[in-house]
Amino acid sequence: MTEANTLFLRLEGPLQAWGDTSKFVIRRTMDAPTKSGILGLLCCAMGLSREAARERLAELNGLAMGVRIDRHGTRWWDYQTVGAGIGMTTAGGGLKTGAQGTLITRREYLADASFLVALQGGDAKLIDDIATAIASPKWPVFLGRKSCPPSVPVLARPREDESWTNPAGHDDLNAALDAIPWRPRYRADATLQNGMVETLVEWRPTSEGDVAPDDAEVWYDVPVCFDPPVHEPRFVLRGTVSPTVGEALQGATPAMPRPRADYTKAEYRKRREERIKADAGLCVFCKSPGPRMTVQHVTYRRAGGNETLEDLRSLCGLCHDAVTMLEYGLGMGLDRINPEEPRWRALIIQKRAEILKFRSLEARRRRLTAEEVE
Ligand SMILES: [Zn+2]
C-alpha cells in the first residue's frame, strides 16, 4: 500500500486570480492556479513571512502539483485608478508623487471557478503539517489575490469520513485527480465533456535523458523567493481525467453563466485565427509552423476581445515562451514585446536557447552538479 502522499485543496470563490507577481499595469490571470500562488497560500496558512518562506520553499517546491479544472469560471476585468494625481500612499506610510499622475490598472479575474489541486510527494509528516496549517491558518488564505477569499474550506477531504490524505495513497497525480468525484454546480453543467475534466499536471523527468514532451507548456511560476519575486520554470502537461460524477452541489440550480458580451473569448479566438492566417501559419520570429502556434499581444490596450490584427503577432510555442519569459523580467506596461522589432532579436534568441537547454535533463543534471562544485 502506498503511504499517504497527497494533499487535496479545493479552490472556489466568487473571484480568483492566478497571475504572476509582477507589477504590470495590466495583471492577467492564468486559467488555473499557479505554483507560486499555491505555495503563497500554504505560507499564509503556516504563518511564514516572505523572509521565513525562503527557508522552506525548496521543500515545498518539491511537492508536485496537479490541477483539475472543475469549473473554468468566467473571465472578468476590473478597472482601477490609483493616485488620481494626489500621490500614492506607499506601504511604508510615505507618499509617492511624481510626474506619473493617475495610474490606470486593469486586473483580470476568474469568476465562480472551481479547482481541485493535488500536491504530492515529500513525506507524510510534511503533508500532515500543511493540512493542519490549512485547517487552522495563521493568516487568512486567499485565491491568488488578497481581494479573493475562498467560499468553501480550502482543505478538501477525499470523502467526508476520510482524513486529509487518501489513506491508500495515489500512484501519481493523475490517479489522485481521478479519485475525487466531480460534482455539478449548474443545471446542465457543461464542464464535463464526454465524462472528462481538464487537468494540468506538472511534468518531471523520471530518468536520465528524459526530455519534456513537445506539447508540454512552460510555466514560469516556481517561486525561488517571494521578496523580491524570483521564479523558475517548470513543465506542465494538459490532459484529462474521468472521475465519477458525485451528487450535485447544494443549490445547484442556476443555469451556466455566459460570458459578458464585452468580453468574449470567441471574438479573441477569431482574431487570433485571422492573425495566424495572415502570417501564413508561420511564427513571425523563427518562421516555423509550430508546434503550439499561438499569438503574442504586442499591446494589451484592446485586450479581452477588442483586439485588432495589428495588436497580435503569430509565434510558435517556443518563441512565445521566450517572449513571455522576457516580459516577466521587465516592468512593462500595456505595450508589450513586438517580436518583429530588431531590438528584441538577440534577447529572444538567448531565451529560446535557455528554454531548449532546460528541456534536456542532461543539461539540468550538469547544472546541478556545477552548483555543487561551487
Ligand atoms: Zn518561433
Boltz pocket constraint, residues with backbone or C-beta under 6 A from the ligand:
constraints:
  - pocket:
      binder: B
      contacts: [[A, 283], [A, 284], [A, 285], [A, 286], [A, 287], [A, 288], [A, 315], [A, 316], [A, 317], [A, 318], [A, 319], [A, 320]]
      max_distance: 6.0
